[in-house]
């Protein structure tokens, strides 16, 4: 998939912010992910060329970060925190509830392509646990009722 002109420009601008081009690795990967939804071998090549490094190096850096996706995901990436504070406040039963409501296991995408369900480590919002992140938005103090509302709203937003 070719990258848009806007993404090309953004990448060029990001690279100029750093004395060493390779320091722009993470913002560059975020641009690529935003363009394609996840990181492909073409994305690694695109970033590598801009940063004067190798696609293998880019891929190895990307492998450290769970927020950088290496596979396609649904329109809504549901990331449930299962770390300590969230677990103490019921993350596991809520995760089971989400699996039941979505009809998928962790790591899977719904057949309509709307939702991908994953677990993540601490989202840094322990005081409002249990927490999940869907795309760029946090949903806090989760309950079953709140999950029902969220899924209904997202399905309505997607027109399904
Ligand atoms: S443990 Fe879930 S946000 Fe910190």
Backbone and ligand atoms as CSV (ligand in chain L), in Angstrom:
chain,resi,resn,atom,element,x,y,z
A,1,UNK,N,N,0.856,-1.186,0.000
A,1,UNK,CA,C,0.000,0.000,0.000
A,1,UNK,C,C,0.898,1.243,0.000
A,2,UNK,N,N,0.718,2.129,-0.957
A,2,UNK,CA,C,1.555,3.332,-0.986
A,2,UNK,C,C,1.163,4.294,0.141
A,3,UNK,N,N,2.113,5.096,0.551
A,3,UNK,CA,C,1.838,6.073,1.608
A,3,UNK,C,C,1.398,7.386,0.979
A,4,UNK,N,N,0.480,8.054,1.664
A,4,UNK,CA,C,-0.086,9.291,1.122
A,4,UNK,C,C,0.949,10.408,1.113
A,5,UNK,N,N,0.643,11.426,0.330
A,5,UNK,CA,C,1.529,12.580,0.271
A,5,UNK,C,C,1.617,13.252,1.640
A,6,UNK,N,N,0.482,13.300,2.338
A,6,UNK,CA,C,0.462,13.917,3.678
A,6,UNK,C,C,1.382,13.155,4.628
A,7,UNK,N,N,1.336,11.831,4.541
A,7,UNK,CA,C,2.192,11.019,5.413
A,7,UNK,C,C,3.657,11.215,5.050
A,8,UNK,N,N,3.941,11.315,3.748
A,8,UNK,CA,C,5.329,11.554,3.307
A,8,UNK,C,C,5.844,12.870,3.891
A,9,UNK,N,N,5.009,13.903,3.813
A,9,UNK,CA,C,5.401,15.224,4.326
A,9,UNK,C,C,5.621,15.176,5.834
A,10,UNK,N,N,4.680,14.531,6.521
A,10,UNK,CA,C,4.788,14.436,7.982
A,10,UNK,C,C,6.062,13.701,8.382
A,11,UNK,N,N,6.352,12.643,7.667
A,11,UNK,CA,C,7.567,11.883,7.966
A,11,UNK,C,C,8.813,12.739,7.754
A,12,UNK,N,N,8.838,13.473,6.657
A,12,UNK,CA,C,10.000,14.339,6.386
A,12,UNK,C,C,10.164,15.395,7.476
A,13,UNK,N,N,9.039,15.947,7.941
A,13,UNK,CA,C,9.112,16.957,9.000
A,13,UNK,C,C,9.622,16.361,10.304
A,14,UNK,N,N,9.118,15.187,10.640
A,14,UNK,CA,C,9.526,14.531,11.889
A,14,UNK,C,C,11.028,14.255,11.879
A,15,UNK,N,N,11.516,13.803,10.749
A,15,UNK,CA,C,12.934,13.452,10.655
A,15,UNK,C,C,13.832,14.671,10.895
A,16,UNK,N,N,13.364,15.845,10.466
A,16,UNK,CA,C,14.208,17.044,10.624
A,16,UNK,C,C,14.296,17.517,12.079
A,17,UNK,N,N,13.453,17.001,12.941
A,17,UNK,CA,C,13.466,17.453,14.341
A,17,UNK,C,C,14.635,16.896,15.146
A,18,UNK,N,N,15.300,15.880,14.614
A,18,UNK,CA,C,16.320,15.189,15.403
A,18,UNK,C,C,17.689,15.278,14.742
A,19,UNK,N,N,18.743,15.459,15.552
A,19,UNK,CA,C,20.091,15.496,14.976
A,19,UNK,C,C,20.474,14.157,14.347
A,20,UNK,N,N,20.001,13.065,14.925
A,20,UNK,CA,C,20.231,11.729,14.363
A,20,UNK,C,C,18.878,11.230,13.841
A,21,UNK,N,N,18.805,10.992,12.555
A,21,UNK,CA,C,17.528,10.606,11.952
A,21,UNK,C,C,16.865,9.416,12.648
A,22,UNK,N,N,17.687,8.495,13.136
A,22,UNK,CA,C,17.115,7.287,13.752
A,22,UNK,C,C,16.335,7.595,15.029
A,23,UNK,N,N,16.574,8.782,15.597
A,23,UNK,CA,C,15.818,9.172,16.789
A,23,UNK,C,C,14.350,9.407,16.478
A,24,UNK,N,N,14.047,9.543,15.198
A,24,UNK,CA,C,12.652,9.753,14.790
A,24,UNK,C,C,11.915,8.429,14.603
A,25,UNK,N,N,12.516,7.349,15.050
A,25,UNK,CA,C,11.958,6.010,14.792
A,25,UNK,C,C,10.509,5.855,15.264
A,26,UNK,N,N,10.237,6.180,16.520
A,26,UNK,CA,C,8.877,5.935,17.033
A,26,UNK,C,C,7.831,6.824,16.376
A,27,UNK,N,N,8.060,8.154,16.278
A,27,UNK,CA,C,7.055,8.945,15.565
A,27,UNK,C,C,6.885,8.497,14.124
A,28,UNK,N,N,7.965,8.077,13.495
A,28,UNK,CA,C,7.863,7.615,12.102
A,28,UNK,C,C,6.999,6.351,12.027
A,29,UNK,N,N,7.203,5.447,12.968
A,29,UNK,CA,C,6.397,4.216,12.974
A,29,UNK,C,C,4.924,4.522,13.272
A,30,UNK,N,N,4.692,5.511,14.122
A,30,UNK,CA,C,3.301,5.898,14.404
A,30,UNK,C,C,2.618,6.449,13.153
A,31,UNK,N,N,3.354,7.213,12.360
A,31,UNK,CA,C,2.795,7.733,11.109
A,31,UNK,C,C,2.442,6.561,10.188
A,32,UNK,N,N,3.357,5.633,10.077
A,32,UNK,CA,C,3.126,4.475,9.199
A,32,UNK,C,C,1.913,3.674,9.676
A,33,UNK,N,N,1.817,3.493,10.972
A,33,UNK,CA,C,0.681,2.729,11.510
A,33,UNK,C,C,-0.638,3.462,11.278
A,34,UNK,N,N,-0.621,4.760,11.447
A,34,UNK,CA,C,-1.829,5.555,11.230
A,34,UNK,C,C,-2.281,5.436,9.763
A,35,UNK,N,N,-1.313,5.384,8.886
A,35,UNK,CA,C,-1.631,5.269,7.451
A,35,UNK,C,C,-2.228,3.912,7.101
A,36,UNK,N,N,-1.647,2.856,7.640
A,36,UNK,CA,C,-2.002,1.522,7.177
A,36,UNK,C,C,-2.824,0.711,8.175
A,37,UNK,N,N,-2.920,1.208,9.401
A,37,UNK,CA,C,-3.658,0.466,10.418
A,37,UNK,C,C,-2.777,-0.478,11.204
A,38,UNK,N,N,-1.720,-0.946,10.584
A,38,UNK,CA,C,-0.728,-1.793,11.260
A,38,UNK,C,C,0.568,-1.727,10.446
A,39,UNK,N,N,1.616,-2.275,11.016
A,39,UNK,CA,C,2.921,-2.156,10.360
A,39,UNK,C,C,3.186,-3.347,9.451
A,40,UNK,N,N,3.502,-3.036,8.229
A,40,UNK,CA,C,3.776,-4.058,7.213
A,40,UNK,C,C,5.260,-4.015,6.852
A,41,UNK,N,N,5.736,-5.014,6.133
A,41,UNK,CA,C,7.132,-4.945,5.646
A,41,UNK,C,C,7.373,-3.687,4.818
A,42,UNK,N,N,6.344,-3.244,4.076
A,42,UNK,CA,C,6.493,-2.008,3.290
A,42,UNK,C,C,6.681,-0.807,4.212
A,43,UNK,N,N,5.997,-0.817,5.345
A,43,UNK,CA,C,6.138,0.280,6.307
A,43,UNK,C,C,7.564,0.302,6.865
A,44,UNK,N,N,8.105,-0.862,7.164
A,44,UNK,CA,C,9.487,-0.916,7.680
A,44,UNK,C,C,10.462,-0.370,6.633
A,45,UNK,N,N,10.219,-0.695,5.388
A,45,UNK,CA,C,11.102,-0.200,4.316
A,45,UNK,C,C,10.967,1.310,4.163
A,46,UNK,N,N,9.724,1.779,4.241
A,46,UNK,CA,C,9.454,3.209,4.087
A,46,UNK,C,C,10.153,4.010,5.180
A,47,UNK,N,N,10.010,3.554,6.414
A,47,UNK,CA,C,10.641,4.236,7.550
A,47,UNK,C,C,12.163,4.112,7.461
A,48,UNK,N,N,12.638,2.945,7.121
A,48,UNK,CA,C,14.088,2.717,7.044
A,48,UNK,C,C,14.737,3.658,6.042
A,49,UNK,N,N,14.095,3.826,4.917
A,49,UNK,CA,C,14.665,4.696,3.894
A,49,UNK,C,C,14.755,6.139,4.410
A,50,UNK,N,N,13.705,6.578,5.080
A,50,UNK,CA,C,13.687,7.951,5.596
A,50,UNK,C,C,14.715,8.157,6.703
A,51,UNK,N,N,15.003,7.108,7.446
A,51,UNK,CA,C,15.891,7.223,8.597
A,51,UNK,C,C,17.311,6.724,8.316
A,52,UNK,N,N,17.571,6.416,7.074
A,52,UNK,CA,C,18.899,5.906,6.681
A,52,UNK,C,C,19.318,4.707,7.525
A,53,UNK,N,N,18.426,3.752,7.629
A,53,UNK,CA,C,18.759,2.534,8.358
A,53,UNK,C,C,18.138,1.354,7.613
A,54,UNK,N,N,18.169,0.185,8.221
A,54,UNK,CA,C,17.677,-1.000,7.513
A,54,UNK,C,C,16.264,-1.356,7.973
A,55,UNK,N,N,15.474,-1.971,7.094
A,55,UNK,CA,C,14.138,-2.423,7.507
A,55,UNK,C,C,14.199,-3.406,8.680
A,56,UNK,N,N,15.246,-4.200,8.737
A,56,UNK,CA,C,15.396,-5.158,9.842
A,56,UNK,C,C,15.546,-4.422,11.164
A,57,UNK,N,N,16.308,-3.339,11.138
A,57,UNK,CA,C,16.489,-2.545,12.360
A,57,UNK,C,C,15.160,-1.925,12.780
A,58,UNK,N,N,14.431,-1.388,11.822
A,58,UNK,CA,C,13.128,-0.772,12.113
A,58,UNK,C,C,12.174,-1.823,12.698
A,59,UNK,N,N,12.139,-2.991,12.084
A,59,UNK,CA,C,11.246,-4.055,12.569
A,59,UNK,C,C,11.644,-4.500,13.968
A,60,UNK,N,N,12.935,-4.537,14.235
A,60,UNK,CA,C,13.375,-4.986,15.567
A,60,UNK,C,C,12.974,-3.969,16.633
A,61,UNK,N,N,13.045,-2.685,16.306
A,61,UNK,CA,C,12.592,-1.655,17.264
A,61,UNK,C,C,11.090,-1.794,17.477
A,62,UNK,N,N,10.350,-1.933,16.386
A,62,UNK,CA,C,8.885,-2.030,16.483
A,62,UNK,C,C,8.466,-3.226,17.337
A,63,UNK,N,N,9.256,-4.276,17.310
A,63,UNK,CA,C,8.879,-5.500,18.044
A,63,UNK,C,C,8.813,-5.279,19.552
A,64,UNK,N,N,9.449,-4.216,20.060
A,64,UNK,CA,C,9.440,-3.952,21.504
A,64,UNK,C,C,8.128,-3.338,21.988
A,65,UNK,N,N,7.372,-2.741,21.073
A,65,UNK,CA,C,6.252,-1.903,21.495
A,65,UNK,C,C,4.903,-2.509,21.147
A,66,UNK,N,N,4.118,-2.827,22.168
A,66,UNK,CA,C,2.815,-3.439,21.917
A,66,UNK,C,C,1.845,-2.466,21.262
A,67,UNK,N,N,2.094,-1.148,21.435
A,67,UNK,CA,C,1.172,-0.197,20.797
A,67,UNK,C,C,1.425,-0.091,19.294
A,68,UNK,N,N,2.503,-0.688,18.852
A,68,UNK,CA,C,2.763,-0.748,17.411
A,68,UNK,C,C,2.266,-2.100,16.926
A,69,UNK,N,N,1.260,-2.096,16.096
A,69,UNK,CA,C,0.587,-3.339,15.699
A,69,UNK,C,C,1.274,-3.962,14.486
A,70,UNK,N,N,1.421,-5.257,14.567
A,70,UNK,CA,C,2.083,-5.982,13.471
A,70,UNK,C,C,1.098,-6.786,12.638
A,71,UNK,N,N,-0.161,-6.756,13.028
A,71,UNK,CA,C,-1.199,-7.479,12.287
A,71,UNK,C,C,-2.422,-6.586,12.159
A,72,UNK,N,N,-3.261,-6.864,11.164
A,72,UNK,CA,C,-4.477,-6.052,11.026
A,72,UNK,C,C,-5.369,-6.195,12.252
A,73,UNK,N,N,-6.066,-5.132,12.587
A,73,UNK,CA,C,-7.015,-5.179,13.700
A,73,UNK,C,C,-8.349,-4.636,13.217
A,74,UNK,N,N,-9.374,-4.847,14.041
A,74,UNK,CA,C,-10.693,-4.349,13.713
A,74,UNK,C,C,-10.743,-2.829,13.794
A,75,UNK,N,N,-11.877,-2.290,13.395
A,75,UNK,CA,C,-12.050,-0.829,13.462
A,75,UNK,C,C,-11.831,-0.312,14.875
A,76,UNK,N,N,-12.273,-1.100,15.849
A,76,UNK,CA,C,-12.086,-0.717,17.256
A,76,UNK,C,C,-11.157,-1.733,17.930
A,77,UNK,N,N,-10.021,-1.248,18.374
A,77,UNK,CA,C,-9.079,-2.107,19.082
A,77,UNK,C,C,-9.341,-1.965,20.576
A,78,UNK,N,N,-9.920,-2.999,21.155
A,78,UNK,CA,C,-10.310,-2.983,22.563
A,78,UNK,C,C,-9.152,-3.562,23.380
A,79,UNK,N,N,-8.539,-2.698,24.192
A,79,UNK,CA,C,-7.366,-3.097,24.965
A,79,UNK,C,C,-7.725,-3.069,26.449
A,80,UNK,N,N,-7.808,-4.247,27.019
A,80,UNK,CA,C,-8.230,-4.351,28.415
A,80,UNK,C,C,-6.999,-4.498,29.305
A,81,UNK,N,N,-6.880,-3.600,30.272
A,81,UNK,CA,C,-5.772,-3.706,31.221
A,81,UNK,C,C,-6.048,-4.848,32.193
A,82,UNK,N,N,-5.067,-5.738,32.314
A,82,UNK,CA,C,-5.219,-6.853,33.262
A,82,UNK,C,C,-4.107,-6.806,34.306
A,83,UNK,N,N,-3.523,-5.627,34.485
A,83,UNK,CA,C,-2.473,-5.511,35.476
A,83,UNK,C,C,-3.093,-5.431,36.885
A,84,UNK,N,N,-2.248,-5.234,37.894
A,84,UNK,CA,C,-2.652,-5.453,39.282
A,84,UNK,C,C,-3.898,-4.679,39.728
A,85,UNK,N,N,-3.867,-3.362,39.598
A,85,UNK,CA,C,-4.996,-2.572,40.112
A,85,UNK,C,C,-6.292,-2.943,39.397
A,86,UNK,N,N,-6.221,-3.085,38.102
A,86,UNK,CA,C,-7.430,-3.433,37.344
A,86,UNK,C,C,-7.898,-4.834,37.707
A,87,UNK,N,N,-6.966,-5.760,37.871
A,87,UNK,CA,C,-7.349,-7.130,38.240
A,87,UNK,C,C,-8.004,-7.172,39.610
A,88,UNK,N,N,-7.456,-6.386,40.549
A,88,UNK,CA,C,-8.046,-6.369,41.894
A,88,UNK,C,C,-9.473,-5.812,41.870
A,89,UNK,N,N,-9.754,-4.985,40.873
A,89,UNK,CA,C,-11.081,-4.362,40.790
A,89,UNK,C,C,-11.958,-4.994,39.704
A,90,UNK,N,N,-11.594,-6.233,39.329
A,90,UNK,CA,C,-12.534,-6.996,38.497
A,90,UNK,C,C,-12.250,-7.068,37.016
A,91,UNK,N,N,-11.024,-6.816,36.586
A,91,UNK,CA,C,-10.720,-6.844,35.153
A,91,UNK,C,C,-10.984,-8.219,34.529
A,92,UNK,N,N,-10.653,-9.282,35.245
A,92,UNK,CA,C,-10.800,-10.611,34.630
A,92,UNK,C,C,-12.261,-10.956,34.338
A,93,UNK,N,N,-13.177,-10.783,35.305
A,93,UNK,CA,C,-14.587,-11.039,34.969
A,93,UNK,C,C,-15.100,-10.121,33.863
A,94,UNK,N,N,-14.623,-8.893,33.835
A,94,UNK,CA,C,-15.050,-7.978,32.768
A,94,UNK,C,C,-14.487,-8.410,31.418
A,95,UNK,N,N,-13.291,-8.949,31.437
A,95,UNK,CA,C,-12.710,-9.456,30.191
A,95,UNK,C,C,-13.534,-10.642,29.674
A,96,UNK,N,N,-13.913,-11.519,30.582
A,96,UNK,CA,C,-14.766,-12.658,30.188
A,96,UNK,C,C,-16.097,-12.152,29.638
A,97,UNK,N,N,-16.613,-11.117,30.267
A,97,UNK,CA,C,-17.881,-10.546,29.803
A,97,UNK,C,C,-17.723,-9.977,28.387
A,98,UNK,N,N,-16.636,-9.276,28.161
A,98,UNK,CA,C,-16.373,-8.725,26.827
A,98,UNK,C,C,-16.246,-9.848,25.793
A,99,UNK,N,N,-15.561,-10.922,26.166
A,99,UNK,CA,C,-15.414,-12.056,25.253
A,99,UNK,C,C,-16.792,-12.623,24.893
A,100,UNK,N,N,-17.620,-12.724,25.923
A,100,UNK,CA,C,-18.974,-13.259,25.709
A,100,UNK,C,C,-19.784,-12.324,24.820
A,101,UNK,N,N,-19.726,-11.016,25.114
A,101,UNK,CA,C,-20.516,-10.046,24.343
A,101,UNK,C,C,-20.052,-9.944,22.883
A,102,UNK,N,N,-18.749,-10.045,22.683
A,102,UNK,CA,C,-18.203,-9.908,21.332
A,102,UNK,C,C,-18.161,-11.245,20.594
A,103,UNK,N,N,-18.233,-12.338,21.355
A,103,UNK,CA,C,-18.186,-13.675,20.733
A,103,UNK,C,C,-16.807,-14.037,20.210
A,104,UNK,N,N,-15.791,-13.479,20.824
A,104,UNK,CA,C,-14.411,-13.777,20.416
A,104,UNK,C,C,-13.538,-13.987,21.651
A,105,UNK,N,N,-12.375,-14.600,21.418
A,105,UNK,CA,C,-11.382,-14.756,22.469
A,105,UNK,C,C,-10.376,-13.588,22.367
A,106,UNK,N,N,-9.572,-13.460,23.394
A,106,UNK,CA,C,-8.499,-12.455,23.361
A,106,UNK,C,C,-7.584,-12.746,22.161
A,107,UNK,N,N,-7.267,-11.716,21.429
A,107,UNK,CA,C,-6.403,-11.869,20.257
A,107,UNK,C,C,-7.181,-12.029,18.961
A,108,UNK,N,N,-8.500,-12.121,19.072
A,108,UNK,CA,C,-9.317,-12.326,17.868
A,108,UNK,C,C,-10.061,-11.044,17.477
A,109,UNK,N,N,-10.574,-11.080,16.238
A,109,UNK,CA,C,-11.379,-9.981,15.695
A,109,UNK,C,C,-12.762,-10.514,15.354
A,110,UNK,N,N,-13.770,-9.714,15.624
A,110,UNK,CA,C,-15.135,-10.148,15.312
A,110,UNK,C,C,-15.277,-10.344,13.792
A,111,UNK,N,N,-16.137,-11.268,13.374
A,111,UNK,CA,C,-16.275,-11.551,11.937
A,111,UNK,C,C,-16.652,-10.318,11.108
A,112,UNK,N,N,-17.342,-9.351,11.726
A,112,UNK,CA,C,-17.692,-8.141,10.969
A,112,UNK,C,C,-16.548,-7.129,10.906
A,113,UNK,N,N,-15.411,-7.477,11.519
A,113,UNK,CA,C,-14.238,-6.605,11.440
A,113,UNK,C,C,-14.312,-5.383,12.342
A,114,UNK,N,N,-15.307,-5.345,13.217
A,114,UNK,CA,C,-15.461,-4.150,14.059
A,114,UNK,C,C,-14.521,-4.129,15.261
A,115,UNK,N,N,-14.434,-5.264,15.957
A,115,UNK,CA,C,-13.714,-5.263,17.228
A,115,UNK,C,C,-12.579,-6.287,17.253
A,116,UNK,N,N,-11.437,-5.835,17.746
A,116,UNK,CA,C,-10.344,-6.757,18.078
A,116,UNK,C,C,-10.126,-6.620,19.578
A,117,UNK,N,N,-10.024,-7.752,20.259
A,117,UNK,CA,C,-9.890,-7.742,21.719
A,117,UNK,C,C,-8.492,-8.207,22.121
A,118,UNK,N,N,-7.813,-7.376,22.907
A,118,UNK,CA,C,-6.493,-7.760,23.416
A,118,UNK,C,C,-6.392,-7.361,24.893
A,119,UNK,N,N,-5.430,-7.950,25.578
A,119,UNK,CA,C,-5.121,-7.511,26.929
A,119,UNK,C,C,-3.811,-6.737,26.876
A,120,UNK,N,N,-3.686,-5.784,27.799
A,120,UNK,CA,C,-2.470,-4.974,27.850
A,120,UNK,C,C,-2.028,-4.826,29.299
A,121,UNK,N,N,-0.791,-4.384,29.438
A,121,UNK,CA,C,-0.286,-4.078,30.774
A,121,UNK,C,C,-0.821,-2.707,31.201
A,122,UNK,N,N,-0.410,-2.263,32.366
A,122,UNK,CA,C,-0.959,-1.044,32.975
A,122,UNK,C,C,-1.083,0.115,31.980
A,123,UNK,N,N,-2.268,0.687,31.938
A,123,UNK,CA,C,-2.525,1.830,31.056
A,123,UNK,C,C,-2.230,3.151,31.759
A,124,UNK,N,N,-1.741,3.065,32.988
A,124,UNK,CA,C,-1.358,4.274,33.700
A,124,UNK,C,C,-2.530,5.042,34.272
A,125,UNK,N,N,-3.636,4.345,34.457
A,125,UNK,CA,C,-4.814,5.014,35.021
A,125,UNK,C,C,-5.382,4.160,36.158
A,126,UNK,N,N,-4.488,3.680,37.014
A,126,UNK,CA,C,-4.857,2.729,38.069
A,126,UNK,C,C,-5.928,3.294,39.004
A,127,UNK,N,N,-5.914,4.609,39.224
A,127,UNK,CA,C,-6.870,5.217,40.154
A,127,UNK,C,C,-8.303,5.126,39.644
A,128,UNK,N,N,-8.463,4.853,38.347
A,128,UNK,CA,C,-9.809,4.751,37.793
A,128,UNK,C,C,-10.072,3.339,37.269
A,129,UNK,N,N,-9.361,2.368,37.829
A,129,UNK,CA,C,-9.521,0.973,37.420
A,129,UNK,C,C,-10.936,0.464,37.748
A,130,UNK,N,N,-11.380,-0.530,36.994
A,130,UNK,CA,C,-10.735,-1.158,35.842
A,130,UNK,C,C,-10.890,-0.321,34.575
A,131,UNK,N,N,-9.869,-0.429,33.739
A,131,UNK,CA,C,-9.756,0.466,32.587
A,131,UNK,C,C,-9.560,-0.330,31.298
A,132,UNK,N,N,-10.145,0.192,30.218
A,132,UNK,CA,C,-9.780,-0.317,28.894
A,132,UNK,C,C,-9.596,0.879,27.974
A,133,UNK,N,N,-8.831,0.646,26.937
A,133,UNK,CA,C,-8.606,1.672,25.923
A,133,UNK,C,C,-9.144,1.138,24.607
A,134,UNK,N,N,-9.953,1.955,23.949
A,134,UNK,CA,C,-10.437,1.574,22.623
A,134,UNK,C,C,-9.922,2.632,21.654
A,135,UNK,N,N,-9.093,2.206,20.737
A,135,UNK,CA,C,-8.343,3.119,19.870
A,135,UNK,C,C,-7.621,4.131,20.752
A,136,UNK,N,N,-7.910,5.424,20.626
A,136,UNK,CA,C,-7.159,6.402,21.424
A,136,UNK,C,C,-7.885,6.850,22.690
A,137,UNK,N,N,-9.022,6.244,22.960
A,137,UNK,CA,C,-9.830,6.731,24.087
A,137,UNK,C,C,-9.832,5.757,25.268
A,138,UNK,N,N,-9.755,6.330,26.483
A,138,UNK,CA,C,-9.824,5.523,27.703
A,138,UNK,C,C,-11.272,5.399,28.178
A,139,UNK,N,N,-11.599,4.231,28.710
A,139,UNK,CA,C,-12.895,3.997,29.362
A,139,UNK,C,C,-12.576,3.478,30.758
A,140,UNK,N,N,-13.037,4.225,31.757
A,140,UNK,CA,C,-12.593,3.965,33.122
A,140,UNK,C,C,-13.754,3.556,34.031
A,141,UNK,N,N,-13.360,3.031,35.212
A,141,UNK,CA,C,-14.339,2.556,36.195
A,141,UNK,C,C,-15.383,1.668,35.505
A,142,UNK,N,N,-14.878,0.695,34.801
A,142,UNK,CA,C,-15.760,-0.151,33.984
A,142,UNK,C,C,-16.662,-1.045,34.826
A,143,UNK,N,N,-17.839,-1.238,34.315
A,143,UNK,CA,C,-18.794,-2.203,34.856
A,143,UNK,C,C,-19.394,-2.924,33.647
A,144,UNK,N,N,-20.144,-3.966,33.909
A,144,UNK,CA,C,-20.818,-4.652,32.798
A,144,UNK,C,C,-21.774,-3.698,32.080
A,145,UNK,N,N,-22.491,-2.907,32.858
A,145,UNK,CA,C,-23.456,-1.969,32.264
A,145,UNK,C,C,-22.742,-0.943,31.376
A,146,UNK,N,N,-21.605,-0.475,31.874
A,146,UNK,CA,C,-20.836,0.517,31.106
A,146,UNK,C,C,-20.336,-0.117,29.798
A,147,UNK,N,N,-19.891,-1.354,29.876
A,147,UNK,CA,C,-19.427,-2.055,28.665
A,147,UNK,C,C,-20.573,-2.182,27.667
A,148,UNK,N,N,-21.745,-2.515,28.149
A,148,UNK,CA,C,-22.914,-2.610,27.252
A,148,UNK,C,C,-23.138,-1.278,26.538
A,149,UNK,N,N,-23.090,-0.199,27.307
A,149,UNK,CA,C,-23.303,1.141,26.720
A,149,UNK,C,C,-22.237,1.468,25.670
A,150,UNK,N,N,-21.006,1.155,26.013
A,150,UNK,CA,C,-19.888,1.478,25.106
A,150,UNK,C,C,-20.024,0.703,23.797
A,151,UNK,N,N,-20.268,-0.598,23.906
A,151,UNK,CA,C,-20.375,-1.410,22.687
A,151,UNK,C,C,-21.570,-0.980,21.833
A,152,UNK,N,N,-22.660,-0.654,22.497
A,152,UNK,CA,C,-23.838,-0.192,21.750
A,152,UNK,C,C,-23.521,1.110,21.016
A,153,UNK,N,N,-22.846,2.027,21.701
A,153,UNK,CA,C,-22.505,3.316,21.080
A,153,UNK,C,C,-21.550,3.122,19.909
A,154,UNK,N,N,-20.578,2.243,20.061
A,154,UNK,CA,C,-19.620,2.039,18.986
A,154,UNK,C,C,-20.268,1.346,17.785
A,155,UNK,N,N,-21.163,0.412,18.069
A,155,UNK,CA,C,-21.865,-0.243,16.950
A,155,UNK,C,C,-22.733,0.781,16.207
A,156,UNK,N,N,-23.354,1.677,16.963
A,156,UNK,CA,C,-24.188,2.713,16.326
A,156,UNK,C,C,-23.292,3.640,15.494
A,157,UNK,N,N,-22.159,4.011,16.051
A,157,UNK,CA,C,-21.226,4.877,15.327
A,157,UNK,C,C,-20.786,4.235,14.011
A,158,UNK,N,N,-20.595,2.912,14.067
A,158,UNK,CA,C,-20.135,2.194,12.871
A,158,UNK,C,C,-21.290,1.875,11.923
A,159,UNK,N,N,-22.515,2.157,12.394
A,159,UNK,CA,C,-23.675,1.904,11.542
A,159,UNK,C,C,-24.014,0.438,11.385
A,160,UNK,N,N,-23.701,-0.342,12.424
A,160,UNK,CA,C,-24.052,-1.769,12.328
A,160,UNK,C,C,-24.973,-2.209,13.467
L,1,LIG,S1,S,-3.357,-1.547,36.470
L,1,LIG,FE1,FE,-4.840,-1.026,34.985
L,1,LIG,S2,S,-4.453,1.059,34.593
L,1,LIG,FE2,FE,-2.884,0.513,35.967
